[in-house]
Amino acid sequence: MFRALRAVGLLGPILLAAPSIAGTVDTPACNRDLAEADRLIHAIRLRENGVKQGNWAGLCRLLLQNQKDMSRARDLMNPCLTGHDHGENIAQIQASLEDIRYVLSTKCR
């Protein structure tokens, strides 16, 4: 259950940098894409306490939505972050996605 709970509340420390902050590509497309990625990650955070403990069906639905939103956020962020910001944020999302995939494959049929 711990891994399942970790897969739900995993993106707390991700900080999407504004275009004026180092570590981002300052283009109109990246400004738009980073704002959309931030919206997706915020939605994940809002959902993270939305399932009662032991409700596997609800957790599986939540994790499927989180996986979709997280994958989209990663794809939007990937070309727009640079250096340490890129490495840290993309790696954290990848690790979170791996946790979600594990829970989906072992607990959600």
C-alpha positions as CSV (number, residue, x, y, z in Angstrom):
1,M,0.0,0.0,0.0
2,F,2.9,2.4,0.7
3,R,4.1,2.4,-2.9
4,A,0.5,3.1,-4.0
5,L,0.2,6.0,-1.7
6,R,3.6,7.3,-2.7
7,A,2.4,7.1,-6.4
8,V,-0.5,9.3,-5.5
9,G,1.3,12.1,-3.7
10,L,4.5,12.3,-5.6
11,L,4.8,15.6,-7.2
12,G,4.9,17.9,-4.2
13,P,8.4,19.2,-4.8
14,I,8.2,19.7,-8.5
15,L,8.6,23.4,-9.2
16,L,7.8,24.6,-12.6
17,A,9.9,27.6,-13.3
18,A,8.5,30.7,-14.8
19,P,10.1,31.7,-18.1
20,S,12.2,34.4,-16.5
21,I,13.8,31.9,-14.1
22,A,17.0,30.1,-15.1
23,G,16.5,26.6,-16.3
24,T,13.8,27.3,-18.8
25,V,13.6,28.1,-22.5
26,D,12.0,31.6,-22.9
27,T,9.8,31.2,-25.9
28,P,6.1,31.8,-26.4
29,A,5.6,28.1,-27.0
30,C,7.5,27.1,-23.8
31,N,5.7,29.7,-21.8
32,R,2.4,28.2,-22.9
33,D,3.6,24.6,-22.4
34,L,5.0,25.2,-19.0
35,A,1.8,26.9,-17.9
36,E,-0.2,23.9,-19.2
37,A,2.2,21.5,-17.4
38,D,1.8,23.5,-14.2
39,R,-2.0,23.2,-14.6
40,L,-1.8,19.4,-15.0
41,I,0.5,19.0,-12.0
42,H,-1.8,21.2,-9.9
43,A,-4.7,19.0,-10.9
44,I,-2.8,15.9,-9.7
45,R,-2.1,17.6,-6.4
46,L,-5.7,18.5,-5.9
47,R,-6.7,14.9,-6.5
48,E,-4.1,13.2,-4.3
49,N,-6.3,13.0,-1.2
50,G,-9.5,12.1,-3.1
51,V,-9.5,8.4,-2.4
52,K,-10.1,6.7,0.9
53,Q,-7.6,4.1,2.1
54,G,-8.5,0.7,0.9
55,N,-10.6,1.9,-2.1
56,W,-8.6,0.2,-4.8
57,A,-11.1,0.9,-7.6
58,G,-11.0,4.6,-6.8
59,L,-7.2,4.5,-6.4
60,C,-6.8,2.8,-9.8
61,R,-9.0,5.4,-11.5
62,L,-7.0,8.2,-9.8
63,L,-3.7,6.7,-10.8
64,L,-4.8,6.2,-14.4
65,Q,-5.7,9.9,-14.6
66,N,-2.5,10.9,-12.8
67,Q,-0.5,8.8,-15.2
68,K,-2.1,10.5,-18.2
69,D,-1.7,14.0,-16.8
70,M,1.9,13.4,-15.6
71,S,2.9,11.9,-18.9
72,R,1.5,15.0,-20.7
73,A,3.2,17.4,-18.3
74,R,6.5,15.6,-18.8
75,D,6.1,15.8,-22.6
76,L,5.4,19.6,-22.3
77,M,8.2,20.3,-19.9
78,N,10.9,18.2,-21.6
79,P,11.9,20.6,-24.3
80,C,11.3,23.7,-22.2
81,L,13.5,23.0,-19.1
82,T,17.3,23.0,-19.2
83,G,20.2,22.1,-17.0
84,H,19.5,21.1,-13.4
85,D,15.8,22.0,-13.6
86,H,15.4,19.6,-16.5
87,G,17.3,16.8,-15.0
88,E,15.6,17.0,-11.6
89,N,12.0,17.6,-12.7
90,I,12.0,15.1,-15.6
91,A,13.7,12.4,-13.5
92,Q,11.2,12.9,-10.6
93,I,8.3,12.6,-13.0
94,Q,9.8,9.5,-14.6
95,A,10.3,7.9,-11.1
96,S,6.7,8.8,-10.2
97,L,5.4,7.3,-13.5
98,E,7.3,4.1,-12.7
99,D,5.6,3.9,-9.3
100,I,2.2,4.4,-10.9
101,R,2.9,1.8,-13.5
102,Y,4.0,-0.7,-10.8
103,V,0.8,-0.1,-8.8
104,L,-1.4,-0.3,-11.9
105,S,0.2,-3.6,-12.9
106,T,0.1,-5.2,-9.5
107,K,-3.1,-3.8,-7.9
108,C,-5.3,-2.7,-10.8
109,R,-6.6,-5.3,-13.2
